[in-house]
Every structure is written in C-alpha cells, then in structure tokens.
Amino acid sequence: MLTPFTVLMPANIRFGRGQALSAAPWLAQQGGPILLVHGASPQRAAFLRHQLEALQLEVTMLAISREPWLIDIEQGVQLAREKGVRAVVSLGGGAVIDAGKAIAALVPAAGPLVDYLEVVGTGRQLEASPLPFVAIPTTAGTGAEVTKNAVINVPEQQRKVSLRDDRM
C-alpha cells in the first residue's frame, strides 16, 4: 500500500540552453535593486550582471566561496537590507543557491537570524514571505534549486543546520 505524501515544487522551472538569460526581464519586473549571489569568480556572473544593468537595475554582487556559514548569511542579509534589495538571484552551485535562498528568506525576518534555524535555533517560522528569488544552477545534482530549505554551517556549534519554509 502506498503511503500518501505531498510533493512541493517551485512555481516556475525553466530548462534549456540560454534560459538563464530569461531571469533578467523577470527580475526587472520585481524592481531593483537586485542582489546577485555568485561563487568565487565574479566573472562567471558578469553576463547576468550586465544584462540586469542594461535594464537599469542596480546590482550588488556577493561572493560565496564555501558552504555558507551563518556569518556569511548574516552579512548577506545586512548588505541586502542596506541596499534596499527587492529580489535575489543566485548563479552557482548548491552552496551559492542555498546562500541566496537563505538571504532572500531572512531579509524580511523580524528576529535574530539564528532563531529561524533548526537545531541551533528554535526553528522559528518566517513571519513574512521571502523576497523574490531566482536560482540559476551551474552544477548538476545538488537539487538546491528545487528544495524548500537552505543548509547553513554553524561552526561555533559544529553543526550544519537547515533554514526551512514552504515558501523558499
């Protein structure tokens, strides 16, 4: 007998060569400024930055060169708030996508960021919907672009934990 279950999927998944280019017009509809989260090399995200800037959007770049630590997320959230970011786009592997998802989810959050984490925090529910978020994966297999959580490393606690919400 099959046990009932639910599958939660992102609202819009695009496949195929050149689909990353469709992100810029959609992000322009959200308004700017935009936070562009990328891996260690900003040159790999230059095409998207130029496309966003051509649409008159202010773009702030944020490099994530490792699995995201809580301090990376806190700094990203602070930067996004200071810049008045209206949407977040991640271009990279699973770590970059997890960082962008977490930042988009936590910018509107009212409490201390650690409170929203499982295990090391209380797993507090997000009070507000995350900022609009686009994931552009550059690696195969992590699945970060289709999950409702972000994995965050909290080295002080020697733990990797999740930030989880159905709206992520």
N, C-alpha and C positions, 0 to 999 in steps of 0.2 A: 504494500500500500504506500502510496506517495504521501509524504508529509507536506502539508501546504506551506508555501513560502512566498515571499514577495521579492521582486527584483526592482531596484530603484536605479533609474538611468538618468544621465544628464539630459537636459532639454534638447540639445542640438549637437549632433556629431557629424562632422564632415570628413569624408575620406577622399583621397586622390591627390595627384600631383598639383601643386600650386594652391591648395586650399588655405594654406597659411596666409596668403595674400587677402583672403576674404575677411580676415579678422579686423583689418584696419577700418573699413567702412562701418562694420558693426560697432566697433569701439567708438567711432566718431558719433554715432547715434546716442551713445551713453553720455557724451560730453567729456570734457577734459578737466583737469589734467589726468594723464594715464601713468601708472607705474608699470614699467617693463622689467620683469624679473628674468634674469638670464644666468647662464653658467659662468665659468671663469673667464671666458673670452667674449667681451662685448662686441667684437667684430661679427660673431655669428648672428647677432640680433640686429646688426646695422640696417639690413634691408627693411625690417619691420619698423624700426625707429624712423627711418627716412620716409617711409610710407605714411606713418602717423603724423609726422611733422608736416608733410605735404598737405595733409588735411587740416592744418592749422591747430593741431593738438600739441599741448605742452607735454613732453615726455621726460620722466625721471627714470633713470636706469638704476637697478640694484643687482649686484653680483652675488650669487650664492654658489660657492665653490666646494661645498661639502654637504653632507646630510645636514639639514637645517637644525641648528641649535636654538634653544629658547631665546638666547640673546640676539640671534640673527632675526628672529620673528619680531621680537620687541623693537629692535632698531628699524626694521621694515615698517612696522605699524606706526612708529613715531614719525618716520620720514613721510609716509603716506598722509598722515594727519596734517603735518606741517605744510605739505604741498597742496592740500585740498583735493587729493586724488579722488576721482569719480569711478574709476574702473582699474582692474589689474589684469595684466596678461603675462603669462609665463611661457618662455621659449627655452626648452631644455629637457633634461631627463627627469626622472621621478623626484629627485630632491628639489629641483627648481620648481616643479609643479606643486609639490607639497608646500613649499615655502610660499608661493603665490596664493594658493588656496587659503592657507592659514592667515596670511596678511589680509586678504580680501574679507575673510570672515571676522577678523578681530578689529579692524578699523572702526566699525560701528559699536563695538563692545563697550559696556559701561564699567566693568570691573577690572581688577588686576588680571592680566593675561593668563597667569598660571592657574587661576581659578577655573578656567574653561577646559583644562587638560584632565584627562583621565589619569588615575594612579597617583600622580604627584600633586594634583589639584583636586577639586571637588567634582569635576565633570559638569560644572555649571552649564546650563543651556544658554545658547545665544539668545539675547533679547531681541535683536534686530536681524533682518536678513543681511547676508554678506553683500559687499559691493559686487557689481557685475564682474565676472571672471571668465577669461579665455585661457585654455591650456593648449599649447602647441608642442606636442611631444617630439623630441628629436631622437629618441631611442625606442626600441621595441621591448615590450614585455613587462614594464613596471605596472601598468594599469592605473597609474596615479590620476590620469585624466578622467577616469570613469568611476572613481570611488567617492564616498561621502566623508572621507577622513583625510587628515594630514598627519604624517608621522614626524614627530619632533624629538630631537635628542636633548635630554636634560642632564648634562654631565655631572652637575653637582649632586644629583640623586642616582647617578649611574644607571639611568633608565632611558629607553625610547618609549614614548607615550603617544597617544592619539588625541587629536582635536577632532571631534566628530559631530556632524549635524547633517540632517537630510537635505538641507539647502546648499550644501557645499558641492 
